[in-house]
Structures are given as C-alpha cells and as structure tokens.
Amino acid sequence: MAEVKGLGIRGMNNLERTSATLLDEARIITPRVVLNADALDGAVLRKRGGYRQAVGLKGVHSLWAGSVMLCVAEGRNWPQSLYRVEGERATELSEVPGPPSRLSYVEIDGKVYLGNPHFQAVYDLDTGGVQPWGLPLPPPPQVEITAGELSPGVYSLRYTYVSDKLLGGAGPQIQVSLEGSPQGIRLVNRPANALCWMTQQDGGDFFLAQVDGDEVTGPYPSLQRLPTLQVIPPPPFRHMAHAFGRLWLAAGRRLYFSDPHEYDWFRENGYLPFLEELVMVAPVMGGLFVGSRTSTWFLEGRTPGKMKLERLGDGVVPGTLAYAQVEGGGYEISRRMSQLPSPVWLGRQGVVVGTHHGHLVHLTEARLKMTVRREGAALARTCQGLPQVLFTGFGLAASEDQELREIFQRGKLFPPAPQALEATGGLVVG
C-alpha cells in the first residue's frame, strides 16, 4: 500500500471517488475509514481513550439515564430484572417479565414511566419503588334485588378500581330493571379497592353511587360524574415520548395518546391509525416525527384531532433515536450551543435529523455508504468538549460491504461469540 502524506485529516468518506478526493489541494486527507479515533475541528485526529468496567451485569440492554440511570440485565432474583445503577453499584429493583425486549423510558414530575410490549410500570424517584402503570379494568358487577328505596326503572352499574389518588378505567356495565314498588340493589362481588358508579332512574350518565355495606342506595346528591369512561391502562407498545402534555405510545399500527396531563389514562378510541407498525415517536416544537421500518411521517400540530400527516422519507432503525444540538435542526439563535436539541436517528441512507420545522436533513448520505442493521441504539454525549452522537447497530443486514466488515472485525468492533447478536457495528457523528 502506497504511503500518503498529509497535513491533517477530515472525517471519513467511503463513497466511490477519485484519488484527488483522498488528498485535497491543502493536503488534507479524507480517509475511507476512521477507526477508534475522533476527527476534530482543525483537521486533527485524536485517538479515543479506553474505558473500564464499573458494574458487572450480564445481558445488559435498555440503558437509560435521566435523574437516575436504569437498565435491564440478568437478575439475581428473576430471569430478567430492572436495575438502578449508581457509580459502581447496581440495585435490583423489580422483575421485567417476558422475553428480552427494549424498554422505553420517559421521566415526568418525579416518576419514570417505562414499558415494552410485555411490561409497563412506573419507577418512583422519591420512594425508589416500582409500581404498576395504571389500573386494570374491574369485572362487571354482580347484584341481587333486595328490599330498598330505589324507584322503579332501569339502572346501569359499573365498577372502577381506585388506588391512593389514582382512579382507574370503568369496567363493563350491567343493567338492572326494577318493577312495581321501590326495591334495592345489593352488590355481590364488589372488590375491596373498587368504587361503584350508577345511572339515575332510566338515565344514561354514570355518577358515583352511595353504597351502605353492599347496598346501593342511589347516586350521591352531588352527582359526581364518572370521568374515566372508556379509559384503559397503557397498551403494550414499542416506543413512547412525552410531548404537549401527553404521553404518546407507538403500539403496533396505532399511535395512542394519553389524556392531557393524565399519564395513566388512555382511551379505547384515543389513537391515530397508521398502515405500518410504528417503532419511533420523536417530538419537536412543531409536532411529532413518527417512524416505521419503511416510512417516516411528520404529524404537524399539537392536538391529536387537529394534526396534519405527511410522509417525508424512508424508515427508521428501531432504538437509534437520540436528541442532540445538531446544525440544521432549526430554531437557531446565534451560536451552535444556543440551538434546541433535535431528534437524530439512523435511517436506510444513514444519519437523519428531524428539524423543528418538520423537515428531514440527511447528514451522512453524501459521505457514507452505511450497512443498516435491523436494530440499534444511540447516545448523545459531550466527550472532552466534543459533542458526539454514538450509534450502534446489530442484527442481520440486507447487504454488506465486505471490505468494511473485515476492517471493523480487525478493529474488534464485533463482540466475541457467543452472543445473541448476528453482527454489530458502530458509528460516531460529531
């Protein structure tokens, strides 16, 4: 291989090009691959430092950091557990049931909401405990007709669960018909942590019922209306985000949204439908970027019923969303560090930025030919003053650059066998 002498090095470019592109007139080298080093401003290349293992956990995934650092790994008490990591200490918090699946996290007002298709929970930052997210729906009431003072007519009844200050969704309703003289209704199966709601005589709206023992005596005179009709617990989902006072859940081909500022309340019909399974939700000032494996859309607006949908580009590699201060993200004030963080992710053609105006910027398409894998992860950080976004991909790839693969393998970017990954690789954007 011929020796190339230059005065500096730029970031990598692995597209087909002439030898003149490798070494420009200023004798700055643009290499095809930069491995285990950072290309800095001023055409300087800096070798990356190493790291030491602080916590020894097996099978770690779903690493997240907010006010605390959480991850999932092989448990001491369960096959798979949620851990809180502090320095060199990892505290096992709870079981994470189901097969290994990436957790999505959102921190709001002292609570961390977390979930995946098999598990949904809330981590309380004050108590350090893990609680169920939302309340399940109760069974339908079972009743007996007794002596009482309810006027003849048709009454509908249903339960809701209640826990501390949280009211759950309404369970199935039943109808009771009282004929002739006044009678009473006795609840046979009322759970200890349930409230009963009923309609007025031949009415349609539900109000909190007065219950003496198990005897229903009628609605409270204040007529407290049932607020959780059609409310359900959070459905199983792949990814979530917090924006515009709501939680947004990518659940199959539906984008569910919570009630405003009621993050435990979702509605049976409270979703926006899509034609493909969703894997990403990325809020910006002007709306939401929503992605599947083959498409990226922008939902312009902040209110679900008023949003406008537009398809913008190809799909998203699940798990590769990060937020970083990236040029081109929009809403710049004066300096780069004055920008709002913008969503950055891996797409079919490389690294993509979603602007706050609802547009896509392809950062690497003109410089890098990338092997996009089925899953991935991302992290935005500042390392020794250098802002970076780190991407990693794993799983099978549709097509692969064999020469690059050999370079990465020699650079030990692939984890040694045995691991439950077919292949992996990484990219740093800075």
Residue pairs with C-beta under 8 A, 6 or more apart in sequence:
4 22
4 23
4 29
5 27
6 23
6 27
6 28
6 29
7 26
7 27
7 28
7 43
8 26
8 27
8 28
8 29
8 42
8 43
8 44
8 45
9 28
9 29
9 30
9 31
9 34
9 39
9 43
9 44
9 45
10 28
10 29
10 30
10 39
10 43
11 30
11 34
11 39
11 367
12 30
12 31
12 32
12 33
12 34
12 39
12 367
12 368
13 21
13 30
13 31
13 32
13 367
13 368
14 32
14 33
14 367
14 368
14 369
14 401
14 404
15 366
15 367
15 368
15 369
21 30
22 29
22 30
22 31
23 29
23 30
24 30
28 43
33 404
33 407
34 45
35 407
35 408
35 411
35 413
36 47
36 48
36 411
37 45
37 46
37 47
37 48
38 45
38 46
38 48
38 383
38 386
38 388
38 428
38 430
39 45
39 430
40 46
40 386
54 87
54 88
55 85
55 88
55 89
55 90
57 71
57 73
57 74
57 83
57 90
58 73
58 74
59 73
59 74
59 80
59 100
60 71
60 72
60 73
61 71
61 72
61 73
61 100
61 102
62 70
62 71
62 72
62 102
62 103
62 105
63 69
63 70
63 71
63 377
64 70
64 71
64 103
64 105
66 105
66 107
66 112
67 107
67 112
67 125
68 84
68 86
68 112
68 123
68 125
69 84
69 85
69 86
70 82
70 83
70 84
70 85
70 93
70 103
70 105
70 112
70 114
70 123
71 82
71 83
71 85
71 90
72 80
72 81
72 82
72 83
72 96
72 100
72 103
73 80
73 81
73 83
73 90
74 80
74 81
75 81
75 92
75 95
75 96
76 92
77 92
77 95
78 95
78 96
79 95
80 95
80 96
80 97
80 98
80 100
81 92
81 93
81 94
81 95
81 96
82 92
82 93
82 94
82 95
82 96
82 103
82 114
82 121
82 123
82 130
83 90
83 91
83 92
83 93
84 90
84 91
84 93
84 128
85 91
93 123
93 128
93 129
93 130
94 121
94 130
96 103
96 119
97 118
97 119
98 116
98 117
98 118
98 119
99 118
100 420
101 116
101 117
101 118
102 116
102 238
102 318
102 319
102 375
103 114
103 115
103 116
103 119
104 114
104 115
104 116
104 237
104 238
104 239
104 240
105 112
105 113
105 114
106 112
106 113
106 114
106 240
106 241
106 242
106 247
107 113
107 125
108 242
108 247
108 263
110 124
110 125
110 126
111 122
111 123
111 124
111 125
112 122
112 123
112 125
113 122
113 133
113 240
113 247
113 263
114 120
114 121
114 122
114 123
114 133
115 121
115 133
115 234
115 236
115 237
115 240
115 249
116 236
116 237
116 238
117 236
117 237
117 238
118 236
120 132
120 133
120 134
120 233
120 234
120 236
120 237
121 130
121 131
121 132
121 133
122 130
122 131
122 132
122 133
123 129
123 130
123 131
124 130
124 131
133 233
133 234
133 264
134 166
134 168
134 169
134 232
134 233
134 234
134 264
134 265
134 266
135 160
135 161
135 162
135 163
135 166
135 167
135 168
135 169
135 233
135 264
136 161
136 168
136 233
137 161
137 168
137 169
137 170
137 171
137 172
137 232
137 233
138 159
138 160
138 161
138 168
138 171
138 191
138 194
139 159
139 171
139 172
139 189
139 191
140 158
140 159
140 171
140 172
140 173
140 174
141 157
141 158
141 159
141 174
141 187
141 188
141 189
141 190
141 196
142 174
142 187
142 188
142 189
143 157
143 174
143 176
143 185
143 186
143 187
143 188
143 216
144 185
144 186
144 188
145 176
145 178
145 183
145 184
145 185
145 186
146 183
146 184
146 185
146 186
146 215
147 183
147 184
148 182
148 183
148 184
148 185
148 215
148 217
149 182
149 184
149 217
149 218
150 178
150 182
150 183
150 184
150 185
150 201
150 216
150 217
150 218
151 178
151 182
151 201
152 178
152 179
152 180
152 181
152 182
152 183
152 201
153 177
153 178
153 201
153 202
154 175
154 176
154 177
154 178
154 201
154 202
155 175
155 176
155 178
155 185
155 198
155 199
155 200
155 201
156 173
156 174
156 175
156 176
156 198
156 199
156 204
156 206
157 173
157 174
157 176
157 185
157 196
157 197
157 198
157 199
157 209
157 216
158 170
158 171
158 172
158 173
158 174
158 196
158 197
158 206
158 226
159 170
159 171
159 190
159 191
159 194
159 195
159 196
159 197
160 167
160 168
160 169
160 170
160 171
160 194
160 195
160 197
160 226
160 228
161 167
161 168
161 191
161 193
161 194
161 195
162 168
162 193
162 194
162 195
163 193
166 264
167 195
167 227
167 228
168 228
168 231
168 233
169 228
169 229
169 230
169 231
169 232
169 233
169 265
170 197
170 206
170 226
170 228
170 229
170 230
170 231
173 206
176 185
178 185
184 215
184 216
184 217
185 215
185 216
186 214
186 215
186 216
187 196
187 211
187 214
187 215
187 216
188 214
190 196
190 211
190 214
195 208
195 209
196 208
196 209
196 211
196 216
197 206
197 207
197 208
197 209
197 226
198 206
198 207
198 209
198 216
198 218
198 219
199 205
199 206
199 207
200 207
200 219
205 225
205 226
206 225
206 226
206 229
207 219
207 220
207 223
207 224
207 225
207 226
208 219
208 220
208 224
208 226
209 216
209 217
209 218
209 219
209 220
210 216
210 217
210 218
210 219
210 220
211 217
228 265
230 267
230 268
230 269
230 270
231 259
231 265
231 266
231 267
232 266
232 267
232 268
233 264
233 266
234 247
234 249
234 256
234 258
234 264
234 266
235 249
235 251
235 254
235 256
235 266
236 251
237 249
237 250
237 251
237 256
238 250
238 251
238 277
238 278
238 279
238 318
239 249
239 250
239 278
239 279
239 280
239 281
239 318
239 321
240 247
240 248
240 249
240 250
240 281
241 247
241 248
241 281
241 282
241 283
241 288
242 248
242 283
243 283
243 288
243 302
244 283
244 302
244 303
245 260
245 261
246 257
246 258
246 259
246 260
246 261
246 263
246 304
247 257
247 258
247 263
248 255
248 256
248 257
248 258
248 281
248 283
248 288
249 255
249 256
249 257
249 266
249 281
250 278
250 279
250 280
250 281
250 290
251 271
251 278
252 277
252 278
253 273
253 274
253 275
253 276
253 277
253 278
254 271
254 272
254 273
254 274
254 278
255 271
255 272
255 274
255 278
255 281
255 290
255 299
256 266
256 270
256 271
257 266
257 270
257 271
257 272
257 304
258 264
258 265
258 266
258 270
259 265
259 266
259 267
259 270
270 304
272 299
272 304
272 307
272 309
274 290
274 292
274 297
276 292
276 293
276 294
276 295
277 292
277 293
278 290
278 291
278 292
279 291
279 292
279 293
279 316
279 318
280 289
280 290
280 291
280 316
280 318
280 321
280 345
281 288
281 289
281 290
281 291
282 288
282 289
282 290
282 291
282 321
282 343
282 345
282 354
283 289
283 343
284 330
284 342
284 343
284 354
284 355
284 356
284 358
285 330
285 331
285 340
285 356
286 300
286 301
286 356
286 357
286 358
287 298
287 299
287 300
287 301
287 302
287 307
287 358
288 298
288 299
288 307
289 296
289 297
289 298
289 299
289 312
289 343
289 354
289 358
290 296
290 297
290 298
290 299
291 297
291 315
291 316
291 345
292 315
292 316
293 315
293 316
293 318
294 314
294 315
295 311
295 313
295 314
295 315
296 311
296 312
296 313
296 314
296 315
296 316
296 347
296 352
296 360
297 309
297 310
297 311
297 312
298 309
298 310
298 312
298 354
298 358
299 307
299 308
299 309
300 307
300 308
300 309
300 310
300 358
301 307
301 308
310 358
312 358
312 359
312 360
313 347
313 352
313 360
314 347
314 348
314 349
315 347
315 348
316 345
316 346
316 347
317 345
317 346
317 347
317 372
317 373
317 374
317 375
317 376
317 393
318 374
318 375
318 376
319 375
319 376
319 377
319 378
320 345
320 346
320 376
320 377
320 378
320 391
320 393
321 343
321 344
321 345
321 378
322 343
322 344
322 345
322 378
322 379
322 380
322 389
323 341
323 342
323 343
323 344
323 380
324 341
324 342
324 344
324 380
324 387
324 389
325 336
325 337
325 339
325 340
325 341
325 342
325 387
326 339
326 342
326 344
326 353
326 361
326 363
326 389
327 336
327 339
328 342
328 353
328 355
328 361
328 363
329 339
329 340
329 341
329 342
329 353
329 354
329 355
329 356
329 361
330 339
330 340
330 342
330 355
330 356
330 357
330 359
331 339
331 340
331 356
332 338
332 339
333 339
340 356
341 380
342 353
342 354
342 355
342 356
343 353
343 354
344 351
344 352
344 353
344 354
344 363
344 378
344 380
344 389
344 429
345 351
345 352
345 354
345 378
346 352
346 370
346 372
346 376
346 378
346 391
346 393
346 427
347 362
347 372
348 372
349 362
349 364
349 365
349 370
350 362
350 363
350 364
350 365
350 368
350 370
350 372
351 362
351 363
351 364
351 389
351 391
351 427
351 429
352 360
352 361
352 362
352 363
353 360
353 361
353 363
354 360
354 361
355 361
363 429
364 370
364 429
368 427
369 401
370 427
371 393
371 397
371 399
371 400
371 401
371 404
371 405
371 425
372 393
372 397
372 398
373 393
373 394
373 395
373 396
373 397
373 423
373 424
373 425
374 393
374 394
374 395
374 396
374 397
375 393
375 394
375 395
376 391
376 392
376 393
376 394
377 391
377 392
378 389
378 390
378 391
378 392
379 389
379 390
380 387
380 388
380 389
380 390
381 387
381 388
381 389
381 390
382 388
386 430
387 430
388 428
388 429
388 430
389 428
389 429
389 430
390 426
390 427
390 428
391 426
391 427
391 428
391 429
392 424
392 425
392 426
392 427
393 424
393 425
393 426
393 427
394 421
394 422
394 423
394 424
394 425
395 421
395 422
395 423
396 422
396 423
397 423
408 414
408 425
413 424
413 425
413 426
414 423
414 424
414 425
415 421
415 424
